[in-house]
Amino acid sequence: MIWDVLLLRLPDDAASVQDVPKGYASPPLGRLQDVLAIVRQVLPEADLSDPAWGELVGPTWSLGLNIGWRDPVDSVMLHIRGSGDDVLVPVFRLADALGCRVLDFAEGDLITPRQSSGWHAFQEFRDRVTGPAD
């Protein structure tokens, strides 16, 4: 099972997706080459041999970086497998470097380093359905 989060630019005062004005268009993150340079700087251990689809592997998790080929880059989708709260460190490090907010697709909520209950809920659900992650 995969937990998906989206990195995108949203108004700073939006506490949830419900606070985002209707018709709001998220500004691009930047040119593709600039976004890739930020990823390489912030997550140097990430494998970007396929720049459209990078991967970062931790001790108990893997993180797929769906950057795509669109230029400019509008958002970055992260696909997270495994377990452990340490996966949130690169998620928020990258979001901060890109000037993004983190949207939990499973819950539909914005998450922060202090409020990431969606990750915990995902792990609990996954464990009930498939058993604990290896």
C-alpha positions in Angstrom: 0.0 0.0 0.0 1.1 3.5 -0.7 0.5 6.8 1.1 0.3 9.7 -1.4 1.1 13.3 -0.6 1.2 16.2 -2.9 3.7 19.1 -2.6 2.2 22.3 -4.0 2.0 26.0 -3.3 -1.0 27.2 -1.4 -1.8 30.4 0.4 0.1 30.7 3.7 -3.0 31.4 5.7 -4.8 28.2 4.5 -5.1 25.9 7.4 -6.9 23.3 5.3 -7.9 22.8 1.7 -11.3 24.2 2.6 -9.5 27.5 3.2 -8.2 27.7 -0.3 -10.3 30.1 -2.4 -12.4 28.6 -5.1 -10.6 29.0 -8.5 -7.2 29.3 -6.8 -4.4 28.4 -9.3 -1.3 27.1 -7.5 1.8 28.9 -8.8 4.4 26.7 -10.4 7.3 25.4 -8.3 9.7 26.5 -11.0 11.5 25.3 -14.1 12.0 21.6 -14.2 15.8 22.0 -14.1 15.6 24.3 -11.1 13.2 21.9 -9.2 15.6 18.9 -9.9 18.5 21.0 -8.7 16.6 21.7 -5.4 15.8 18.0 -5.0 19.4 17.1 -5.6 20.6 19.7 -3.0 18.0 18.9 -0.3 17.9 15.1 -0.8 21.4 14.2 -2.3 20.8 10.5 -1.6 17.8 10.5 -3.9 18.2 8.5 -7.1 17.2 10.8 -10.0 18.6 8.6 -12.8 15.0 9.0 -14.1 14.4 12.6 -13.4 10.6 12.3 -13.9 10.4 9.6 -11.2 13.0 9.7 -8.5 13.4 7.4 -5.5 14.7 7.8 -2.0 15.1 4.8 0.2 15.3 4.9 4.0 15.8 2.1 6.6 12.1 1.1 6.7 10.5 3.0 3.9 10.8 4.2 0.3 9.7 7.5 -1.2 8.8 7.8 -4.9 9.2 11.3 -6.3 6.8 11.9 -9.2 8.2 15.1 -10.6 7.2 14.5 -14.2 8.4 16.2 -17.4 6.2 19.3 -17.4 8.1 22.5 -17.5 7.4 24.5 -15.4 6.7 22.0 -12.6 3.3 22.6 -11.0 3.6 20.1 -8.1 5.5 17.0 -6.9 3.6 13.9 -5.9 5.3 11.7 -3.3 4.4 8.0 -3.0 5.4 6.5 0.4 5.8 2.9 1.2 6.8 1.3 4.5 6.8 2.6 8.0 8.5 4.9 10.4 8.1 8.6 11.2 11.6 9.4 9.9 10.2 9.3 6.3 8.5 12.6 7.2 11.8 14.4 7.5 12.7 14.4 3.8 9.0 15.1 2.9 9.0 18.3 4.9 12.6 19.2 4.1 11.7 19.1 0.4 8.4 20.9 0.9 10.2 23.7 2.7 12.9 24.0 0.1 10.3 24.2 -2.7 8.1 26.6 -0.7 5.2 24.1 -0.7 2.5 22.8 1.6 1.9 19.1 2.0 -1.5 17.7 1.1 -2.4 14.2 2.4 -4.4 12.6 -0.4 -5.8 9.9 1.9 -7.3 12.3 4.3 -7.6 15.4 2.1 -5.9 17.5 4.7 -2.8 19.7 4.8 -0.2 18.3 7.1 2.7 19.8 9.0 5.6 18.4 10.9 3.6 18.8 14.1 0.4 17.5 12.6 0.9 14.4 10.4 -1.8 12.2 11.8 -2.6 11.0 8.2 0.6 9.1 8.1 -0.1 7.4 11.4 -3.7 6.6 10.3 -2.4 5.2 7.0 0.1 2.9 8.8 -2.7 1.7 11.2 -5.0 1.0 8.3 -2.3 -0.7 6.3 -1.4 -2.9 9.3 -5.0 -3.9 9.8 -5.5 -4.8 6.1 -2.1 -6.3 5.1 -0.2 -6.8 8.4 2.8 -4.7 9.6 5.3 -3.4 6.9 8.5 -5.3 6.7 
